[in-house]
Amino acid sequence: MNCSTPSFRGEIAKLPLLEIDSLAVDYRTSRGTVHAVNDVSFFLEKGETLGLAGESGSGKSTLGLSIIRLVPYPGVIGGGQIKIDGRDIVALPEHEMQTFRGTKVAYVFQDPMISLNPVKKIGAHFVELIRTHEPNVSKKEAFERAKTVLKNLGIQPERINDYPHQFSGGMRQRIMIGLAIALNPDLVIADEPTTALDVIVQAKILDLLESLRKAYQMALILISHDLSIILERCDKIIVMYAGHMVEYADGTELHGRPAHPYTQKLLQSIPNIELSDQKLTAIPGSPPDMLNPPNGCRFWPRCSCTMEICRVKEPLLISIGRNHLVKCFLYGEKGVQSE
């Protein structure tokens, strides 16, 4: 681990479920290379929830997809390690990686209407998933297991013979979650699971994820551009900006003591009904062109705290408290050292 990445291993006695060390993911296009994820490190224990927050294009989904090794072409994992139960999956052959997907780690994709096959009944989705990973299970047994999953999701089991278009958006999202947990994985990654849903259905989906996490004792990574959802639901939070992890902290710590100017601006843009005189603020400008990012700190062109050093030098992660890291020159220049 290099000096720009955090090391928490001294704080835990057992091997974490997920450990990411100095991860880099690039999209190598004809116009140039996009460093979508740059030098990201963290770990996650079984049963914990981790939130990935940031604007569109910050690298959240790419980071999530890299954990299950489904980064779309022309994306490649350019460096670092992704360890699940101590095993680095970056170099695993694809046929071995297929055994990890579904059983060790599962993914809930953003758009369930696109992710579900429109010409297949819901039952067929579950049967194919279960029998691919457990070939000794009969079709009838897989069908009954699928009915049990649907019941646990609050969907009538007899609807297993319906097609995706016969369900509402919220119910399709429940089905996607059901497919993710059908094989009882240790880790589920939910990528914008409440997108395009009304606030009442959003709350129900998030409550469902939380109840399933407790029932199945699984870890959960929740990816969202909505920091208010992340703050409410997650134990740990990573704030991403332009491919970089700019802040890491426990949920309560981040809410009470946000350190990075970007995190502060995100929080100031969230309406709070308890504050009658609240003035919402917007972050000026737009996220950088990732093919031609600014020199130094990626955020300096939009930051009200910019110093001269920000324009020419990239900051390192600084420890400002227990399990609280920030990538900003406001807190000094000495990076976190590996143990």
C-alpha positions as CSV (number, residue, x, y, z in Angstrom):
1,M,0.0,0.0,0.0
2,N,1.4,3.4,-0.9
3,C,1.5,6.4,1.3
4,S,-1.6,8.0,-0.4
5,T,-4.0,5.3,0.6
6,P,-5.5,4.5,4.0
7,S,-4.6,1.6,6.2
8,F,-7.1,0.4,8.8
9,R,-5.9,-3.1,9.2
10,G,-4.3,-2.4,12.6
11,E,-7.8,-1.6,14.0
12,I,-9.3,-5.0,13.3
13,A,-8.2,-8.4,14.4
14,K,-9.9,-10.5,11.7
15,L,-9.8,-10.6,7.9
16,P,-12.4,-8.2,6.4
17,L,-15.0,-9.5,4.0
18,L,-13.9,-7.0,1.4
19,E,-10.6,-5.3,1.1
20,I,-9.7,-2.9,-1.7
21,D,-6.1,-1.6,-1.9
22,S,-4.9,1.1,-4.3
23,L,-7.6,0.3,-6.9
24,A,-7.4,2.0,-10.3
25,V,-9.9,1.5,-13.1
26,D,-9.4,3.1,-16.6
27,Y,-11.5,3.5,-19.7
28,R,-9.0,3.3,-22.6
29,T,-10.8,5.1,-25.5
30,S,-9.6,6.3,-28.9
31,R,-9.6,9.8,-27.6
32,G,-7.5,9.0,-24.6
33,T,-7.6,7.3,-21.2
34,V,-10.2,8.1,-18.5
35,H,-9.0,7.4,-15.0
36,A,-12.5,6.6,-13.7
37,V,-11.2,5.3,-10.3
38,N,-7.9,6.4,-9.0
39,D,-6.0,4.9,-6.0
40,V,-9.0,3.9,-3.9
41,S,-8.6,1.8,-0.7
42,F,-11.0,0.7,2.0
43,F,-12.3,-2.4,3.7
44,L,-15.7,-3.7,4.7
45,E,-16.7,-6.2,7.4
46,K,-19.6,-8.7,7.1
47,G,-22.9,-7.1,8.1
48,E,-21.7,-3.5,7.6
49,T,-23.1,-0.9,5.2
50,L,-21.0,1.3,3.1
51,G,-22.3,4.3,1.1
52,L,-20.6,5.6,-2.1
53,A,-21.8,9.2,-2.7
54,G,-20.9,11.7,-5.4
55,E,-22.2,13.4,-8.6
56,S,-22.7,11.6,-11.8
57,G,-19.3,10.7,-13.3
58,S,-17.5,10.6,-10.0
59,G,-16.7,6.9,-10.4
60,K,-19.2,5.4,-8.0
61,S,-20.7,2.8,-10.4
62,T,-17.4,2.0,-11.9
63,L,-16.0,1.2,-8.4
64,G,-19.0,-1.0,-7.7
65,L,-18.8,-2.8,-11.0
66,S,-15.1,-3.5,-10.5
67,I,-15.8,-5.3,-7.2
68,I,-17.8,-7.9,-9.2
69,R,-15.5,-7.5,-12.2
70,L,-18.1,-6.4,-14.6
71,V,-16.6,-3.1,-15.7
72,P,-17.9,-2.6,-19.3
73,Y,-15.6,-2.3,-22.3
74,P,-13.3,-0.4,-22.8
75,G,-12.8,-0.3,-19.0
76,V,-10.0,-2.3,-17.4
77,I,-8.8,-2.7,-13.9
78,G,-5.5,-0.9,-14.2
79,G,-4.0,-1.7,-10.8
80,G,-4.5,-2.6,-7.2
81,Q,-6.2,-5.4,-5.4
82,I,-9.8,-6.5,-4.7
83,K,-9.8,-9.1,-2.0
84,I,-13.0,-11.0,-1.0
85,D,-12.4,-13.2,2.1
86,G,-8.7,-12.7,1.6
87,R,-8.7,-13.8,-2.1
88,D,-7.6,-11.3,-4.7
89,I,-10.2,-11.6,-7.5
90,V,-8.5,-9.2,-10.0
91,A,-6.4,-12.0,-11.5
92,L,-9.0,-14.8,-11.2
93,P,-9.8,-16.6,-14.5
94,E,-13.3,-15.8,-15.6
95,H,-14.7,-19.2,-15.0
96,E,-13.6,-19.0,-11.3
97,M,-15.0,-15.4,-11.1
98,Q,-18.4,-16.7,-12.2
99,T,-18.6,-18.8,-9.0
100,F,-18.0,-15.6,-6.9
101,R,-20.9,-13.7,-8.6
102,G,-24.1,-14.5,-6.9
103,T,-22.6,-16.6,-4.1
104,K,-20.0,-14.3,-2.7
105,V,-21.0,-10.9,-4.2
106,A,-24.1,-9.8,-6.0
107,Y,-25.1,-6.7,-7.9
108,V,-28.4,-4.8,-8.1
109,F,-28.3,-2.8,-11.3
110,Q,-29.7,0.6,-11.8
111,D,-32.5,0.0,-14.3
112,P,-34.5,-3.2,-13.6
113,M,-36.5,-2.9,-16.8
114,I,-33.3,-3.2,-18.8
115,S,-31.7,-5.7,-16.6
116,L,-34.6,-8.2,-16.6
117,N,-35.2,-10.1,-19.8
118,P,-38.6,-8.9,-21.2
119,V,-39.4,-12.2,-22.9
120,K,-38.7,-14.4,-19.8
121,K,-41.1,-14.9,-17.0
122,I,-39.9,-14.0,-13.5
123,G,-39.7,-17.6,-12.5
124,A,-37.4,-18.4,-15.4
125,H,-34.9,-15.7,-14.2
126,F,-34.7,-17.3,-10.7
127,V,-34.5,-20.9,-12.0
128,E,-31.7,-20.0,-14.4
129,L,-29.7,-18.2,-11.7
130,I,-30.1,-20.9,-9.1
131,R,-29.4,-23.9,-11.4
132,T,-26.4,-22.2,-13.0
133,H,-24.7,-22.0,-9.6
134,E,-26.3,-25.2,-8.1
135,P,-26.7,-27.6,-11.0
136,N,-27.9,-30.4,-8.7
137,V,-31.0,-28.5,-7.8
138,S,-34.0,-29.5,-9.7
139,K,-36.1,-27.1,-11.7
140,K,-39.0,-27.7,-9.4
141,E,-36.9,-27.1,-6.3
142,A,-35.5,-23.9,-7.8
143,F,-39.0,-22.8,-8.6
144,E,-40.2,-23.3,-5.0
145,R,-37.1,-21.4,-3.7
146,A,-38.0,-18.5,-6.0
147,K,-41.5,-18.4,-4.6
148,T,-40.1,-18.2,-1.1
149,V,-37.9,-15.3,-2.1
150,L,-40.8,-13.4,-3.7
151,K,-42.9,-13.9,-0.6
152,N,-40.1,-12.5,1.5
153,L,-40.0,-9.5,-0.9
154,G,-43.7,-8.8,-0.3
155,I,-44.7,-10.1,-3.8
156,Q,-47.4,-12.8,-4.2
157,P,-45.7,-16.1,-5.1
158,E,-48.2,-16.8,-7.8
159,R,-46.9,-13.8,-9.8
160,I,-43.8,-15.9,-10.5
161,N,-45.4,-16.6,-13.9
162,D,-45.7,-13.0,-14.8
163,Y,-43.4,-11.1,-17.2
164,P,-41.4,-8.0,-16.1
165,H,-43.6,-5.5,-17.9
166,Q,-46.6,-6.7,-15.7
167,F,-44.9,-5.3,-12.6
168,S,-44.6,-1.7,-11.4
169,G,-41.1,0.0,-11.2
170,G,-40.9,-0.6,-7.4
171,M,-41.9,-4.3,-7.8
172,R,-39.3,-4.8,-10.5
173,Q,-36.7,-3.3,-8.2
174,R,-37.8,-5.8,-5.5
175,I,-37.3,-8.6,-8.0
176,M,-33.8,-7.4,-8.9
177,I,-33.0,-7.4,-5.2
178,G,-34.5,-10.9,-4.9
179,L,-32.2,-12.2,-7.7
180,A,-29.3,-10.6,-5.9
181,I,-30.0,-12.4,-2.6
182,A,-31.3,-15.7,-4.0
183,L,-27.9,-17.5,-3.4
184,N,-27.4,-15.8,0.0
185,P,-24.2,-13.8,-0.9
186,D,-21.9,-12.2,1.7
187,L,-22.0,-8.8,-0.1
188,V,-24.7,-7.1,-2.1
189,I,-23.9,-3.9,-4.1
190,A,-27.0,-1.8,-4.8
191,D,-26.4,0.8,-7.6
192,E,-28.9,3.6,-7.4
193,P,-31.7,1.2,-6.2
194,T,-34.2,4.0,-5.8
195,T,-33.7,5.9,-9.1
196,A,-37.0,6.9,-10.8
197,L,-39.1,5.8,-7.9
198,D,-41.3,8.1,-5.8
199,V,-40.3,8.9,-2.3
200,I,-42.7,6.4,-0.6
201,V,-41.5,3.5,-2.8
202,Q,-37.9,4.7,-2.3
203,A,-38.3,4.3,1.5
204,K,-39.9,0.9,1.1
205,I,-37.0,-0.3,-1.1
206,L,-34.4,1.0,1.3
207,D,-36.3,-0.6,4.3
208,L,-36.4,-3.9,2.4
209,L,-32.6,-3.8,1.8
210,E,-32.0,-3.1,5.4
211,S,-34.3,-5.9,6.7
212,L,-32.7,-8.4,4.2
213,R,-29.2,-7.3,5.2
214,K,-30.0,-8.1,8.8
215,A,-31.9,-11.3,8.0
216,Y,-29.1,-12.7,5.7
217,Q,-26.2,-11.1,7.7
218,M,-24.7,-9.7,4.5
219,A,-22.7,-6.6,3.9
220,L,-24.2,-3.9,1.7
221,I,-22.7,-1.2,-0.5
222,L,-25.2,1.4,-1.4
223,I,-24.4,3.6,-4.4
224,S,-26.3,6.9,-4.7
225,H,-25.9,10.5,-5.8
226,D,-28.3,11.4,-3.0
227,L,-26.1,12.0,0.1
228,S,-29.2,12.2,2.4
229,I,-30.0,8.6,1.7
230,I,-26.4,7.5,2.3
231,L,-26.3,9.4,5.6
232,E,-29.5,7.8,6.8
233,R,-28.7,4.2,5.9
234,C,-24.9,3.6,6.0
235,D,-22.3,2.9,8.7
236,K,-19.4,4.1,6.6
237,I,-19.4,6.6,3.8
238,I,-17.0,7.3,0.9
239,V,-17.4,10.6,-1.0
240,M,-16.1,10.3,-4.6
241,Y,-15.2,13.1,-6.9
242,A,-13.7,12.8,-10.4
243,G,-12.5,9.2,-9.7
244,H,-10.9,10.1,-6.3
245,M,-12.0,9.2,-2.8
246,V,-12.0,12.7,-1.3
247,E,-13.4,11.8,2.1
248,Y,-14.1,8.7,4.2
249,A,-15.8,8.7,7.6
250,D,-18.4,7.0,9.7
251,G,-22.0,8.2,8.9
252,T,-22.5,10.2,12.1
253,E,-19.0,11.7,11.8
254,L,-19.5,12.8,8.2
255,H,-22.9,14.4,9.0
256,G,-21.6,16.2,12.0
257,R,-18.1,17.1,10.9
258,P,-17.8,17.2,7.1
259,A,-14.2,18.1,6.2
260,H,-13.8,18.3,2.4
261,P,-15.3,21.4,0.8
262,Y,-17.1,19.2,-1.7
263,T,-18.8,17.2,1.0
264,Q,-19.7,20.4,2.8
265,K,-21.3,21.7,-0.4
266,L,-23.2,18.5,-1.0
267,L,-24.6,18.7,2.5
268,Q,-25.6,22.3,2.1
269,S,-27.6,21.4,-1.0
270,I,-29.9,19.0,0.9
271,P,-33.2,20.5,2.1
272,N,-33.8,20.2,5.9
273,I,-37.5,20.6,6.9
274,E,-36.4,21.3,10.5
275,L,-34.5,24.5,9.5
276,S,-37.0,27.2,8.5
277,D,-34.3,29.7,7.6
278,Q,-32.1,27.3,5.7
279,K,-30.4,28.6,2.5
280,L,-29.7,26.0,0.0
281,T,-26.4,26.4,-2.0
282,A,-25.4,25.0,-5.3
283,I,-21.9,23.9,-6.3
284,P,-20.7,26.2,-9.1
285,G,-19.5,24.9,-12.4
286,S,-19.6,21.3,-13.6
287,P,-17.6,18.1,-12.9
288,P,-14.3,18.1,-14.9
289,D,-13.7,16.6,-18.3
290,M,-12.2,13.2,-17.3
291,L,-10.2,13.1,-20.5
292,N,-8.5,16.3,-19.6
293,P,-8.9,16.9,-15.8
294,P,-7.4,19.9,-14.1
295,N,-3.9,19.8,-12.7
296,G,-3.6,19.4,-8.9
297,C,-6.8,18.9,-6.9
298,R,-9.6,17.8,-9.2
299,F,-12.1,20.0,-7.3
300,W,-10.2,23.3,-7.2
301,P,-12.0,25.0,-10.1
302,R,-15.3,24.7,-8.2
303,C,-13.9,25.2,-4.7
304,S,-14.3,28.4,-2.6
305,C,-11.2,27.5,-0.5
306,T,-8.7,27.1,-3.3
307,M,-5.1,27.9,-2.5
308,E,-2.2,28.1,-5.0
309,I,-0.9,24.7,-4.1
310,C,-4.3,23.2,-5.0
311,R,-3.8,24.2,-8.7
312,V,-0.4,22.5,-9.1
313,K,-0.2,19.5,-6.7
314,E,-2.6,16.7,-5.9
315,P,-3.4,16.3,-2.2
316,L,-2.9,13.1,-0.3
317,L,-5.4,11.5,2.1
318,I,-5.0,13.1,5.6
319,S,-6.2,11.4,8.8
320,I,-8.1,14.0,10.9
321,G,-9.7,11.6,13.3
322,R,-10.4,8.0,14.0
323,N,-11.5,6.5,10.7
324,H,-11.9,10.0,9.2
325,L,-9.8,10.7,6.1
326,V,-9.9,13.7,3.8
327,K,-8.0,14.5,0.6
328,C,-7.5,18.3,1.0
329,F,-4.7,20.7,1.6
330,L,-6.7,22.6,4.2
331,Y,-5.6,19.9,6.6
332,G,-1.9,19.8,5.7
333,E,0.2,17.9,3.2
334,K,1.3,14.8,5.1
335,G,-0.4,11.7,3.7
336,V,-1.6,8.7,5.6
337,Q,1.2,6.2,6.0
338,S,0.8,2.5,5.7
339,E,1.4,0.4,8.8
